[in-house]
Amino acid sequence: MREGLIERYREHLPFEPGDRVVSLLEGSTPLLEAPLLSERVGAEVYLKLEGANPTGSFKDRGMTCAVSAALREGAEAVICASTGNTAASAAAYAARAGIRCAVIVPDGKIAMGKLAQALMHGAQVVALQGNFDMALTMVRELADSYPIALVNSVHEFRLAGQKTAAFEVVDDLGDAPDVLAVPVGNAGNITAYWRGFSEMGTAPRMFGFQAEGAAPLVLGHEVEHPETLASAIRIGRPARGVEAMQAVQESDGAIMDAYRFMAVREGMFCEPASSAAVAGLLKYGHGGAQRVVCVMTGRGLKDQQTAMEHHGGTIIPCEPEMAALVQAVLG
Ligand SMILES: *Cc1c(COP(=O)(O)O)cnc(C)c1O
C-alpha cells in the first residue's frame, strides 16, 4: 500500500506513532526528465511534478502536517490566508479531518479552479477587499485571539512537511542535484527544500525566482501592490523573506513564453507560477550545473483563464460537413 508522507518520513517529522494522521496520500511525486528544456538550458533538467499531489499543488505536503498537528492540539477549525492553493489544500484536509475551515483570499485575485476546490470542500470562503499580504496580517491576528489554528507557512509543521520533497529528489537521483530551481512567493517552499537537503547532508544551490511586479526579495523591499499573472506568487511581503534571501532572482515577461513552451514542447501543463522557475532558468542559465531539478509547483488546470488568454492557439469553427472538416483539419 502506498503511504502518505507522514507515514513515509515519520522519523524526520515531529509526529509520534499514536498521533492521528490526516492524509490524502500526498507526496511520492514523479521526477520527470525534460529533454527539450535540458537542450535549451544546456544541462540535465528534471521536473519535480508537485501538481501530482492530491489537490494539485505542493501545498498538500505541508497541509497533511499542519492539519494533523491542529487536530492533536484539539483545534476544531483551521484558517489561512491564501493566493489559492493553500486554500484548496486546507479545505480538502479539513474536510478529511471533519473540522471547519475558513480561507481568506484576495477578492477577484485567485484562479477559478482553486476557488472551486475550496467551495467544493465546504470551506468558508472570505473574499477580502485587499491583497494577500493584508489577508495574512489579519488572519495571524485573528488566530492569536480565537481558538482557530493558523495553517499558513508561518506554521513550522508546513515546512516540515514540505521538506520531504527534497528527500524524494535525493532518493530518485541517488544524490542531490547541483541546482534546484523553484518559484518563490512567501519563500516557504524554498526554505523547506533547503532544510530537507541539509538534513540529507547535501547542499545544492537554490535558485529562487520571483515574478517581475511581485519581486520584493529581489528588490530588497516590500512591494505594496504586487502584480503578476502568476497569481500563486503575487505576494509583496513574504512571510519567510529573510531565510531565503541569498538566492532569489527575477523572472520577467518570459514567464508566459515558458508557460507555453512547457505545455507545447514538454507536454507539461503547469501553473503560471511554476513556469516562473523555468523562465528564470532560461534567463539566468544553469550556473555551471550538470543536473538541475525544476519544481513544477502546481498543475495548469487550476488556472484555465490564464491558459485561455495565453495559449496562442485557435479554435476552428466547423459546419458538420466533410468538406468543411477536411478544410478545417488540413487547412
Ligand atoms: C504557493 C505556491 C508557490 C510559492 O511558494 P512559497 O512557499 O509561497 O514561496 C509557487 N507556486 C505555486 C503553484 C504555489 O501554489
The ligand as an SDF file (V2000), in Angstrom:
LIG
                    3D

 15 15  0  0  0  0  0  0  0  0999 V2000
    2.4040   28.6300   -3.0120 C   0  0  0  0  0  0  0  0  0  0  0  0
    2.9000   28.4880   -4.3800 C   0  0  0  0  0  0  0  0  0  0  0  0
    4.1690   28.9810   -4.7610 C   0  0  0  0  0  0  0  0  0  0  0  0
    5.0450   29.7720   -3.8450 C   0  0  0  0  0  0  0  0  0  0  0  0
    5.5080   29.0540   -2.7210 O   0  0  0  0  0  0  0  0  0  0  0  0
    6.0490   29.8410   -1.4350 P   0  0  0  0  0  0  0  0  0  0  0  0
    6.2590   28.8120   -0.4100 O   0  0  0  0  0  0  0  0  0  0  0  0
    4.9530   30.8160   -1.0760 O   0  0  0  0  0  0  0  0  0  0  0  0
    7.2820   30.5670   -1.8380 O   0  0  0  0  0  0  0  0  0  0  0  0
    4.5960   28.7390   -6.0560 C   0  0  0  0  0  0  0  0  0  0  0  0
    3.8320   28.0750   -6.9480 N   0  0  0  0  0  0  0  0  0  0  0  0
    2.6050   27.6030   -6.6230 C   0  0  0  0  0  0  0  0  0  0  0  0
    1.8120   26.8980   -7.6570 C   0  0  0  0  0  0  0  0  0  0  0  0
    2.1130   27.7930   -5.3250 C   0  0  0  0  0  0  0  0  0  0  0  0
    0.8910   27.3300   -5.0230 O   0  0  0  0  0  0  0  0  0  0  0  0
  1  2  1  0
  2  3  1  0
  2 14  2  0
  3  4  1  0
  3 10  2  0
  4  5  1  0
  5  6  1  0
  6  7  2  0
  6  8  1  0
  6  9  1  0
 10 11  1  0
 11 12  2  0
 12 13  1  0
 12 14  1  0
 14 15  1  0
M  END
$$$$
